[in-house]
Amino acid sequence: MPLPTVKGVGTFYKEYGNPKDKHVLFLHGLGASSLVWRDIPDALSEYFHTITVDLIGFGGSEKPENADYTVKGFSKFIMDFLIERIGIEEKEHTKISIVGHSLGGYIAAQVAIQNKEMIEKLVLIDSSGLLDGPTQLLKDYRVAATEVNPVTRYEKVKRVLEDLYSGPSRLLPVAVDLFDYTIEKPGAKHAFEAAFDNSTTTQIEPEGFKQIENIPCFIIWGEKDNLIPIEYYHRFRQELPMAEYETIADAGHAPFVEKTALVYEKLRTFLMKDDDTTKRHER
């Protein structure tokens, strides 16, 4: 069956729960896919209409060579997706919350900056957007992902992904297999390189932070993140002092993978706070 399209580009996405409930969109990071969220979107669908999508160039979505793989390009893709596939439009005063991880956090912030009237809440998990340039592990990630020799690539990717977690034993072998399978698809390496180069050399501007300072925002960070170290968590605290902040002990770059139940509960609590959703489900 052909994929549904966004501006003519095949796009893989899933919806959970009742479309009449409040919407929560999940955005994955660089080189990942919507599978990274595990059971969290499904579990939250008891309270919300949750949506996961594979960014253009990643996962099961198509990977056109001529796509705009900048953060602003991804932001436009997400807005087109929300309008064309989910039926959300700014003029209808429909709001949506966005949960973004890593590159997905940067994209979520950019969507919010450009469409702040549409955003209910924002959650950024180990987010890029304030990098001064690629960290060493990010550089290793780019080298590993674009390695031509498949045997060498597999081993390099495995080493990098092991370092993303708080300990190598927490990496599931299937994660390496999935990455290796996806990066071999036509256009995948180009999408990875282009997204990497833009997202690691640009930042959210101070004016951008001013645009979203009144949006309820929650910043979550794994204390043992080696890819985007916790120093960037503290930089976000300086830029968005009104946001809520929490670190996750004994977790690396993807705390929702290592501490799924804990992060799920923190997301549920934040997304339901000051919301009639809470009252509805406590009756």
N, C-alpha and C positions, 0 to 999 in steps of 0.2 A: 504494500500500500504506500503511495507517495506521501511524503511529509506535507503537512499544512505549510503554507508559505507566508512570509513577511516581506513585502516589497519584492516578491518573486523568489526569495531565498527559502529553501526548505528548512524548517525550524522544528526541532524536537522539543516538546514541552508536555507537562502533565498538570492536571488540575485535580484537587482533592476537596471534598466537602461541598457545601451548598454555595452556589454562585451568588446567592442573595446575601450571604454573610459578608462581613468586612474582608477585604482582600489583603493577603500577605504574599509578596513575591520574594523568592530566594534566588540570589545570583552567586554562582560559583567563581572560583579563582582561575588563575592562569594555568593552562594545561589540564584543567579538571573538567568535570561535567556535573550535571545536576544529581548524578548518583551519589556524589560526595555527602549529600545531606542525609543519607540513610533514611530512617523512619520518622525523622522530625516533622517534615511537612504533613505526612499522613496523620501523625499523632495530633498535631495542632488543628487538623481539619474538623475536630470535634467542636472547635470554637470559631474557626475562620475558614474562609475560602482560600486555600493555599495553592500557590502556583510555583512550579519549578520549570526552568527553561535552560537549554544549552545555548550559550552565547554563539553568535555567528562565528564560524571558524573553529568551534570546539565541540567535543562530544559527538552526539548524533546529528547535529545541525550541519548544513552544507558549509563549504569552505571556499568560497569564490576568491580567486587571486586578486580581483580588483576591488574587494571590499575595503571599507575604511576601518582598520583595526586600531584606531586611536581610542582613547577613553571617551572623547566626544562622539566618535563614530559609534561606539558601543552604546552610549547613552541614547543616541538617536534610534538605533536598532531597538532598544528596549521600549522607547516610547511608541515606535511603529508597531511593535509586538502587542503592547497593551491596548492600542487602539484597534488594530486589525483582528487580533485573535481573542482578546479578553473583553473588548467592547468598552474600555474605559476611556473617557474623554474629559479633558479639563473643563470644557464649557458646561458639562453636565454636573459639575461639582462632586464627582466621584473621587473618593480618596483611597489611597493604597499605602500600606506599610511595606518597606523593603528591608530585607536582611541580606547583607552582602559580605562575602568573605574574600580577603586578600584583594586581588584585582576587582572582584565583584563588589567589594566595599567601596573602592574608588569610583567605580561606575555608579553605584547606588547614590553616593554623595553627589556626583555630577548630575544625575537625573533629578535629585532633589534641588540642587542649585538652579537648574534651568526650569523646573516645574514645581516650585515650592508649594503652590496652592493645592497641588494634587497629593502631597505627601502627608500621611497621617502620623507615621513614626518611622524612625530610621535606626537600624542596628548595623554597626560596623564591627566585624570580627577579624582581628589581626590584619587590619586593612593597609593597603598601600595608599598613596596619595600625598605622602610627606617625605618620600625618599629623596635623598640628595644624589642618588645614583644607585646602581645595583649593589647590594651587599655581596660578600664573597660567595655565599651559598646560592644566591640568585644567579651569579655569574656561572657557577658550576651547573646550575639547573639548565641554563641556556645551552651550554656546551653539551650536556648530556642529551637534551631533547633533540638537538640538531645533528648529533653524531650519525654519520652515514652507515658505518658498519653495524648491522643489527645486533650482533653478539656483544660488541663493545658497548653499544648504546644501552642495552638491557642492564648490563652491570653498572654502568655509570648512573643510569636513572634509579636503579635500586639503591645505590649508595646515597644519592641525594634525597630520595623519598624517606629513607631511614632517618636521615638527619632532620626531617621535618617534624618528627615525633619526639616525644620526651625520651624514648628509648627505641633502639632498632627492632626489638621484639614486638613492638606494637604495629609494625607495618604488616599488612596482609599481603601475601604474594599476589593475590588477584589484582591488587591495585597497580602493581608493576606491569602485569600482563595487560590490563586494560589500557594503561597509558601507552605501552608499546604498540598495542593494536591500533589505537586511535591516531598516534603521531605518524603512522605509515599511510594514512589516508591522503589522497591527493589534496594539496593545498594546506595540510595541517601544519607542516613545518613553517611555511610562510606566515600563516596566521599567528603561530606562536612567537616567531621572531619579531614580527611587526608589533604585536601587542606588548611584548616584553620591552622592546626598545622605547616605545612611547610611554608606557606606564611607569618605567623606572627612571625616567629623565624629566618628568613633568610633575607638578605639584598642584594641590588645591590652592588657589590663590586666597589671600586674606579676605578679599571681597566676597569670595565664594563662601567662606565660613560665616561671614556676616549674613549672607542670604539664608542660611539654614539654622542660625543660632536660636530661633524660636520654635523649631521643630523638635518634638521630644526625641531624644537621641540616646542610644545605649552603646557604649564602646566595650567590647569584650576582648581579652587578650590572654593567650597562653603564656604563662610565666617563663616557659622554656623554649619560646619561639626562637629558632636559629635563622629563619629566613628573613623575617622582619622583626628584629629584636625588640624587647620591651621598651627600649628607649623611645621608640616611636609611639608607643602607648602614652608616654608622658608628654610627648609633643602634641598629641591630639588633645590631651587634657589642657594644655596651654591655649590651644586654638578654639576649643569648644568647652569652656569652663562650666556651662550650664548643663552639660550632658551628664548622664549617669555612667559610672565606670566600674568595671569589675575585672580582676585578673583570675585566671583559673590555674590553681596549683597543679604541678606534675602533669602539665600539658604543653605541647609544642604549638606548631603553626595552625593546626586544625583542632582546637579544643572540643568542638562538637563531635569529632570522630573518637577522640580518646575518652571524653567524659560526656557521652551522649545524653544520659539521663539528667545529669546536672545542668548542662547547657539548655536542654529542652525546657526544664522547669524555670530557668532564669528567663528564657525567651517568652514562655507562656505568661509569667508574672508581669513582665514589662509590657507585652502587647495587650494584656487585658486590664492593665492599670487605668483607673479613672475612665472606665468604659462600661457601657451598659451590658456588654457581653458577659462581664463577671456576674452581674445580677441575674441575667437570663439563665446562666448555668448553675446558679446556687439555689434556685427555687426548689 
